[in-house]
Amino acid sequence: MSIHLTILGCHSATPRVNAFPTSQYLEINNRHFLIDCGEGTQRQMRKYKVGFSKINHIFISHLHGDHFYGLVGLLATYGILSREKELHIYGPKGIKEVTLLQLKISQSHAKYPMIFHELQSKESELIFEDDKVSVKTIPLNHRVYTNGYLFTEKEKARKLHMDNISNYEEISKADYLNIKAGKNITLSTGEVIPNEELTLPPKKALSYAFCSDTKYKPNIVPIIKNTDLLYHEATFLADREDLAIKTKHATSKQAAQIAKDANVKQLIIGHYSGRYKDITLFQKEAKEIFKNTYLAEPGKNFKVDE
C-alpha cells in the first residue's frame, strides 16, 4: 500500500515560461487517477513519463480554465490512440455539455465510452469506490462550484498471527481464509478462539487530500482529519490576504493552519500567483505554522509508504 503523487502543473492561471496550471497524477494502492487537467497537461505527462493508458478516472475540481482546459485535448488524443476502455470523468454539472460540444464541433473521433459523473452537492459525498480505493468530495468555496477530493485506500484484511495459530493443532491452512476474513475459530472442545488472538491488525490505510482553489474554509478539517498527504492551494502570501478574500483563494499561512488543525502528516502548497518571483517565500511562511510543508513544483514526486 502506497501513495505516489506526481505534480504535472501547480501555478495559477496566467501563462508563463516553464509554469503550468494545475494537474496531478496520483497512484494509490495500484490505482491511477488524473486530478485536474490544465493546459499543457499532455505535454507534462509525456515529459514525466506518466502512462496515458493507465488512467481510467479523471477528477476535475471546477470549471475554471486553468483546471480543465487541457481536458478536451487529452480526450481527443485518447481517440487518436484508439482507446477502447471506458473513461470516467468527475466534475461539476456542465462538464459533460462543454466537453462533448468541443469534441463535436472539432469533429474529434473519440469513440471510446466516456462516462460523466456530474457533481452539484454542497456536502461531502462518496463518488467512487472499488475494492482498493474510495474517493469522497471535499466541498470548497471558490468563485464557481468547486470540490476537492479525498482518496483513501481500502483497509486490507487482517494478517495471520502464525505464532499464536501454531498453539492450536486443530487449526489448519483450510481455516486461514476465514481467519483473515475476521471470523473466530471454534475448536472440537467447543472453545472459541477470538479472531483478535489469531490475527494482527492490518497496516494503516493511507490517504491523500487534494484541495483546489478555495478561500480559507476551516470546516473542511473534519473531512481531511489525519490525512497522510494534503495538497492545499496557497495563491498568495499573508500580506495579500485582502486579495485572497476578494478572489476566494487562500494564503500560505491559511493552508498551513488547515494542515495543523487537521493533524495531517505532510502539506504540499501550490497554485502560486504569478506576482511572486520567489516561491520559497510560500514555504518559509507556511512553516511558521506547519513545519512539514513542501512546495509543489512541476515534475516533483511525493511518496508515502505504509
Secondary structure, DSSP 8 states (H G I E B T S, - for coil): -EEEEEEEE-B-SS-BTTB-BSEEEEEETTEEEEEEE-TTHHHHHHHTT--GGG--EEE---SSHHHHTTHHHHHHHHHHTT--S-EEEEEETTHHHHHHHHHHHTT----S-EEEEEE--SS--EEEE-SSEEEEEEE--SSS--EEEEEEE-----EE-HHHHTT-TT--GGGHHHHHTT--EE-TTS-EE-HHHHEE------EEEEE-S----GGGHHHHTT-SEEEEE--B-GGGHHHHHHHT--BHHHHHHHHHHHT-SEEEEE-B-TT-S-THHHHHHHHTT-SSEEE--TT-EEEEE-
